[in-house]
Each structure stands twice: as C-alpha cells, then as structure tokens.
Amino acid sequence: MAKSVIVKRDDKVYVEPDELSVVSLLSYGFTAKQVSEKMKIGVRTIEGKIAKLKRELNCKTVTQLCCFCIRYKLIK
C-alpha cells in the first residue's frame, strides 16, 4: 500500500513501500551499493529510485530526502 504525502498545496505524491525501504536503509548510513545488495536489486535501479524520490519530494540531497521522510513519518 503506497503512502501519500502532500508536498505542496493540492499536490499529492505517492511513495511506494519499496522506495521507503530504500530511504530507510539510506537513513542508517548504507550506500546505494550496500542497499542494492541487501534488497537484491541492481545498483542502477536503487539510484533511479533515489533520483525519482528526490525529484518528486523536492530534495537536493539524500540527507534532505531522509530528513523529509522522517519528518513526515514515512520512515522511522
């Protein structure tokens, strides 16, 4: 079940559970390569998910992305 976040007024973004898993692992300090090994997905796929989330949630860095997801209680 995807979670939705309102980024701007009337602007919903849906975040899939596997994308949240990626961000959660990143928030613990894992690199994209380590995340791909843990999730058994290609590194380029992980990098694509990170880039998509950063673009949709208006984040410039991975740190900002993690903070955003924690702030809006998408991850713990």
C-alpha positions as CSV (number, residue, x, y, z in Angstrom):
1,M,0.0,0.0,0.0
2,A,1.5,3.3,-1.1
3,K,1.7,6.2,1.3
4,S,0.8,9.7,0.0
5,V,2.4,12.9,1.0
6,I,1.2,16.4,0.2
7,V,4.3,18.2,-0.9
8,K,2.6,21.5,-1.9
9,R,-1.0,22.5,-1.7
10,D,-3.2,20.0,-3.6
11,D,0.0,18.2,-4.8
12,K,0.0,14.6,-3.7
13,V,3.0,12.3,-4.2
14,Y,2.6,8.6,-3.7
15,V,5.6,6.8,-2.3
16,E,5.8,3.0,-2.7
17,P,6.8,0.7,0.1
18,D,10.0,-0.5,-1.7
19,E,11.0,3.2,-2.1
20,L,10.5,3.8,1.6
21,S,12.7,0.7,2.3
22,V,15.5,2.2,0.2
23,V,15.2,5.6,2.1
24,S,15.1,3.8,5.4
25,L,18.3,1.9,4.7
26,L,20.0,5.1,3.4
27,S,19.0,6.8,6.7
28,Y,21.0,4.2,8.5
29,G,24.1,5.1,6.5
30,F,24.1,2.4,3.9
31,T,25.4,3.3,0.4
32,A,23.3,2.7,-2.8
33,K,25.6,-0.3,-3.5
34,Q,25.0,-1.8,0.0
35,V,21.2,-1.1,-0.3
36,S,21.2,-3.0,-3.6
37,E,23.0,-5.9,-2.1
38,K,20.6,-6.1,0.9
39,M,17.5,-5.8,-1.3
40,K,18.9,-7.9,-4.1
41,I,18.2,-5.2,-6.7
42,G,20.6,-3.7,-9.2
43,V,22.5,-0.6,-8.1
44,R,21.2,1.4,-11.1
45,T,17.6,0.6,-10.0
46,I,18.3,1.9,-6.5
47,E,19.9,5.0,-7.9
48,G,16.9,5.5,-10.1
49,K,14.5,5.2,-7.1
50,I,16.6,7.7,-5.1
51,A,16.6,10.2,-8.0
52,K,12.8,9.8,-8.6
53,L,12.1,10.5,-4.9
54,K,14.5,13.4,-4.7
55,R,12.8,15.0,-7.8
56,E,9.2,14.3,-6.6
57,L,9.8,15.4,-3.0
58,N,11.9,18.5,-4.0
59,C,15.0,17.3,-2.2
60,K,18.5,18.2,-3.3
61,T,20.5,15.6,-1.3
62,V,20.0,12.1,0.1
63,T,20.3,13.6,3.6
64,Q,17.5,16.0,2.9
65,L,15.4,13.2,1.5
66,C,15.9,11.1,4.7
67,C,15.1,14.1,6.9
68,F,11.9,14.8,4.8
69,C,10.7,11.2,5.2
70,I,11.4,11.1,8.9
71,R,9.7,14.5,9.4
72,Y,6.5,13.3,7.7
73,K,6.7,10.0,9.5
74,L,7.1,7.9,6.3
75,I,10.0,6.1,7.9
76,K,11.2,5.6,11.5
